Amino acid sequence: MGERVLRGSRLGSTSYETDRNTDLAPRQEVVYDCPRGHQVAVPMSSEAELPASWECKVCGGVALLRDGVGLEAKKGKHVRTHWDMLLERRSLDDLEEVLAERMAELHSRPRKSA
C-alpha cells in the first residue's frame, strides 16, 4: 500500500513537512530607504546585527538603513604601481645607470638583416 502512495509523488522535490507546532525565532521588520525613493522592508531576527545598507529590490541600488548611521567611507588602499615598487628598491641615479648599461648593450649587439 505504501508503495502505491509514493509512486509518482516526485520524491525529493516536495517537502511534506509542515510548520505546525514549531516556534519561529523572534523577528523584526527592518526598513531601508533607497536614494531613488524606494522603500525596502526586510524581516530579520531580533538578535541580528543590522547591516547599514541593503540592495534595493526594485532598482538594485544601495538602500540605507532608516534611522541608522550612514555608510562610513572606506579608506582606500593606495594602489602601488610597478614604478612605485621599483622606486622603493632603487634610486633614480641607480635607474639611470642601469638604463645606460642596457642601452650600451643593445647598441653593441650585431644587427640582424631582414
ABEGO torsion letter per residue (X at the ends): XAAAAABGAGBGABBABBABGBBBBBBBBBBBBBAAGBBBBBBBBAABBBBABBBBAAAGBBBBBBGBBBBBBBBBBBBBBAAAAAAAABBAAAAAAAAAAAAAAAAABBBBBX
